[in-house]
Amino acid sequence: TEWMFASLNGGRAYLFRVRAKNSAGFGAWSSKARKVASSAPFKMQPPTVTNLGGLKMKIDWVAPPSSGARLSGYMLQRRQVDGSFEIVAKPGPNTVSVVIENHIEGIKYEYTIVAQNSIGVGEVSEVSSPIMTAVKPHKPSGVTVTSTAASTVRVSWPIPNNGFLNITSY
């Protein structure tokens, strides 16, 4: 014999016990049986995106709380701001960070992440903060040379556009 329980909350533990009844009355309760209800993974926080320079971005995330079923992996999606999302990585369940290298110079990107398990795919995270890929610094302009002594000159120029990264040398 059996009884179906519906609308249980995923990730929550439930205790069940049963007893029989006949015309003489109720019998004793069974031992308790514990079960954690499963559901698709819970919604994750937006991923954190770090510009590593050039066309590389590092994407980090925090695993969602348990929904009762073991995670089978993630789907990381990317878009150019105001564009359509595309899946760019499908990391395994023990991964919480990836580096994505194929970006276009000077474009802003956003990411989302979603977890999946044997029950299904969770709800997609909110969108990460937009981040611009770094580009090489612009060429210095307005270079001037002035004499300071018979055998010494001073070369100077205004700081050029840094391409969204600190200039480390000239």
Phi, psi and chi 1 to 4 in degrees:
 res  aa     phi    psi   chi1   chi2   chi3   chi4
   1 THR       -  159.5   57.7      -      -      -
   2 GLU  -157.6  166.9   65.3 -178.0   39.1      -
   3 TRP  -143.3  135.5 -174.8  -93.5      -      -
   4 MET   -99.0  132.5  -66.6  -69.1  -76.1      -
   5 PHE  -109.8  130.1  -69.6   86.5      -      -
   6 ALA  -116.4  167.1      -      -      -      -
   7 SER    63.3   33.2  -59.4      -      -      -
   8 LEU   -77.6  151.4  -59.9  178.6      -      -
   9 ASN   -84.9  122.8  -66.0  -38.6      -      -
  10 GLY   -59.3  139.8      -      -      -      -
  11 GLY    84.8   -6.3      -      -      -      -
  12 ARG   -99.3  138.8 -176.2  171.5  176.6 -170.5
  13 ALA   -85.4  138.9      -      -      -      -
  14 TYR  -125.6  145.8  -68.5   89.1      -      -
  15 LEU  -111.5  135.9  -64.9  175.1      -      -
  16 PHE  -126.7  144.6  -61.3   92.5      -      -
  17 ARG  -148.7  156.5   57.8 -173.5 -169.9  155.9
  18 VAL  -134.6  150.2  178.9      -      -      -
  19 ARG  -144.0  153.4   66.8 -178.3 -178.4  168.8
  20 ALA   -99.4  158.1      -      -      -      -
  21 LYS  -135.5  138.0  179.1 -177.1  176.9 -173.5
  22 ASN  -135.4 -168.4   64.2   18.1      -      -
  23 SER   -65.0  -17.4   60.1      -      -      -
  24 ALA   -87.2  -11.5      -      -      -      -
  25 GLY   125.6 -166.0      -      -      -      -
  26 PHE   -86.4  143.3  -77.5   99.1      -      -
  27 GLY   -87.2 -175.5      -      -      -      -
  28 ALA   -72.2  156.1      -      -      -      -
  29 TRP   -72.3  147.8  -75.4  102.4      -      -
  30 SER   -71.7  171.2   68.8      -      -      -
  31 SER   -65.2  156.8  -60.4      -      -      -
  32 LYS   -75.4  140.6  -67.7  177.4 -175.7  174.5
  33 ALA  -117.3  128.6      -      -      -      -
  34 ARG  -103.7  139.7 -178.5  179.9 -173.2  -86.4
  35 LYS  -146.9  133.4  175.8   66.6  177.9  165.8
  36 VAL   -93.3  120.1  175.0      -      -      -
  37 ALA   -67.9  142.4      -      -      -      -
  38 SER  -107.2  150.8  -61.6      -      -      -
  39 SER  -151.0  173.5   68.4      -      -      -
  40 ALA   -59.2  156.7      -      -      -      -
  41 PRO   -57.5  151.3  -24.0   33.9      -      -
  42 PHE   -72.3  159.7  -64.7  119.6      -      -
  43 LYS   -62.0  136.0 -176.0  175.4 -178.2  176.0
  44 MET   -94.2  162.0  -61.8  174.0   61.7      -
  45 GLN   -72.2  155.3  -65.0  -62.9  -47.3      -
  46 PRO   -60.3  147.1  -14.3   21.9      -      -
  47 PRO   -69.9  158.8   23.1  -28.9      -      -
  48 THR  -101.5  128.8  -57.8      -      -      -
  49 VAL  -114.5  131.4 -175.8      -      -      -
  50 THR  -121.7  129.7  -54.8      -      -      -
  51 ASN   -78.2  118.2 -172.8  -29.4      -      -
  52 LEU   -91.3    2.6  -63.2  178.9      -      -
  53 GLY    97.2  153.4      -      -      -      -
  54 GLY    63.2 -131.1      -      -      -      -
  55 LEU  -110.2   19.4  -55.8  178.4      -      -
  56 LYS  -101.8  137.7  -66.7 -178.5 -174.2  178.4
  57 MET  -127.5  139.3  -58.9  -82.2 -173.7      -
  58 LYS  -104.0  129.2 -178.7  179.5  179.8 -161.6
  59 ILE  -116.3  123.6  -62.0   87.3      -      -
  60 ASP  -117.4  151.2  -62.9  -71.4      -      -
  61 TRP  -151.2  166.7   60.6   89.0      -      -
  62 VAL  -110.3  131.1  176.0      -      -      -
  63 ALA   -59.5  147.0      -      -      -      -
  64 PRO   -73.1  160.5   29.1  -34.8      -      -
  65 PRO   -63.9  156.2   12.9  -17.5      -      -
  66 SER   -61.4  135.1  175.1      -      -      -
  67 SER  -108.0   15.1   64.5      -      -      -
  68 GLY    98.3  -17.1      -      -      -      -
  69 ALA  -121.6  141.3      -      -      -      -
  70 ARG   -64.1  137.2 -168.0  169.2  154.3 -123.7
  71 LEU   -64.4  143.7  -72.1  179.9      -      -
  72 SER  -108.8  -11.7   56.4      -      -      -
  73 GLY   155.6 -171.7      -      -      -      -
  74 TYR  -131.2  161.0  -60.5   95.7      -      -
  75 MET  -125.4  118.7  -74.2 -172.0  -67.2      -
  76 LEU  -100.0  127.4 -178.9   66.0      -      -
  77 GLN  -118.4  148.0  -59.4  176.8   94.0      -
  78 ARG  -134.5  151.4  171.4 -173.0   73.7 -174.6
  79 ARG  -149.0  154.4   73.5  175.1  177.2 -171.3
  80 GLN   -74.4  144.1  -66.0  178.5   14.9      -
  81 VAL   -49.3  130.7  172.4      -      -      -
  82 ASP    71.7    9.0  -63.2  -33.3      -      -
  83 GLY   -99.2 -167.1      -      -      -      -
  84 SER   -97.2  146.4  -62.2      -      -      -
  85 PHE   -76.0  145.9  -81.2  103.8      -      -
  86 GLU  -134.7  146.9   63.2  176.4  -27.3      -
  87 ILE   -75.6  126.3  -64.0  171.2      -      -
  88 VAL  -114.2  -12.4  -68.5      -      -      -
  89 ALA  -160.8  149.1      -      -      -      -
  90 LYS  -128.7   73.3  -69.5 -175.2  175.6 -177.1
  91 PRO   -69.0  155.8   -9.1   18.7      -      -
  92 GLY   -72.5  175.2      -      -      -      -
  93 PRO   -68.2  -20.7   24.1  -33.2      -      -
  94 ASN   -98.0    6.2  -61.0  -41.1      -      -
  95 THR   -96.2  136.4  -55.8      -      -      -
  96 VAL  -131.2   17.1  -67.9      -      -      -
  97 SER  -162.9  139.2  178.4      -      -      -
  98 VAL  -141.1  159.1  -65.1      -      -      -
  99 VAL  -113.0  126.6  173.2      -      -      -
 100 ILE  -111.3  129.9  -55.7  -67.7      -      -
 101 GLU  -108.8  -18.1  -62.3 -171.8   27.0      -
 102 ASN   -93.5   71.4   56.4  -17.7      -      -
 103 HIS  -107.1  166.0  -66.4   85.9      -      -
 104 ILE  -104.4  135.4  -61.1  170.5      -      -
 105 GLU   -54.9  134.3 -113.9 -178.0   42.6      -
 106 GLY    74.5   13.2      -      -      -      -
 107 ILE  -106.4  142.2  -60.2  -67.6      -      -
 108 LYS   -87.4  136.6  -76.5 -173.3  179.2  179.3
 109 TYR  -123.3  154.6  -71.8   92.5      -      -
 110 GLU  -132.2  151.9  -62.8  171.8  -43.4      -
 111 TYR  -129.6  153.8  -75.5   84.5      -      -
 112 THR  -133.6  162.0   62.6      -      -      -
 113 ILE  -138.0  147.4 -174.1   92.2      -      -
 114 VAL  -143.0  140.9   63.4      -      -      -
 115 ALA   -98.0  156.0      -      -      -      -
 116 GLN  -137.7  152.7   53.6 -169.7   10.2      -
 117 ASN  -143.4 -170.7   63.0   18.8      -      -
 118 SER   -66.3  -18.9   60.1      -      -      -
 119 ILE   -82.7  -36.0  -53.2  -62.5      -      -
 120 GLY   163.6 -163.8      -      -      -      -
 121 VAL  -102.0  134.2  176.1      -      -      -
 122 GLY   -73.4 -175.6      -      -      -      -
 123 GLU   -80.4  139.3 -172.9  178.2  -16.6      -
 124 VAL   -66.3  139.5  176.0      -      -      -
 125 SER   -63.3  166.4   73.6      -      -      -
 126 GLU   -65.3  165.3  -61.4  -62.6  -36.8      -
 127 VAL   -76.5  139.9  176.5      -      -      -
 128 SER   -65.3  165.7   67.2      -      -      -
 129 SER   -64.8  140.1  -62.7      -      -      -
 130 PRO   -64.4  144.5    2.4   -0.3      -      -
 131 ILE  -138.8  138.0 -171.9  164.9      -      -
 132 MET   -92.7  137.5  173.4   99.0   55.0      -
 133 THR   -69.8  146.0   53.4      -      -      -
 134 ALA   -79.1  151.1      -      -      -      -
 135 VAL  -126.1  163.2  -64.1      -      -      -
 136 LYS   -62.3  148.4  -65.4  174.6 -175.6  170.3
 137 PRO   -60.4  150.4   -9.2   15.5      -      -
 138 HIS   -69.0  159.4  -67.4 -173.3      -      -
 139 LYS   -70.5  140.3   69.3  178.5 -179.7  178.3
 140 PRO   -62.4  141.8  -22.6   33.4      -      -
 141 SER  -124.4  168.1   60.4      -      -      -
 142 GLY    67.8   32.8      -      -      -      -
 143 VAL   -69.6  129.5  176.8      -      -      -
 144 THR  -125.9  149.5   58.4      -      -      -
 145 VAL  -124.3  128.3  179.4      -      -      -
 146 THR  -128.9  145.5   54.3      -      -      -
 147 SER   -83.5  138.4  -64.7      -      -      -
 148 THR  -115.6  -19.9   57.4      -      -      -
 149 ALA  -162.2  177.7      -      -      -      -
 150 ALA   -56.8  -38.9      -      -      -      -
 151 SER  -118.6   21.2   62.1      -      -      -
 152 THR  -132.7  138.6  -54.1      -      -      -
 153 VAL  -129.9  156.1  -64.6      -      -      -
 154 ARG  -114.5  126.1  172.8 -179.8  -71.0  143.7
 155 VAL  -104.9  129.1  178.4      -      -      -
 156 SER  -139.4  157.7   59.2      -      -      -
 157 TRP  -161.1  153.9   58.9   92.4      -      -
 158 PRO   -73.4  153.7   10.8  -11.4      -      -
 159 ILE   -65.4  127.1  -63.4  172.3      -      -
 160 PRO   -79.7  171.4   29.8  -34.2      -      -
 161 ASN   -55.4  130.2  178.5  -49.7      -      -
 162 ASN   -87.8   -0.2   65.6    6.9      -      -
 163 GLY    69.2   25.4      -      -      -      -
 164 PHE    74.3   12.9  -51.5  104.1      -      -
 165 LEU  -133.3  154.3  -65.9  173.8      -      -
 166 ASN   -65.2  136.7  -69.5  -28.0      -      -
 167 ILE   -75.4  129.1  -67.5  174.9      -      -
 168 THR  -103.8  -18.7   56.5      -      -      -
 169 SER  -168.6  168.9   65.6      -      -      -
 170 TYR  -123.4      -  -71.0   96.1      -      -
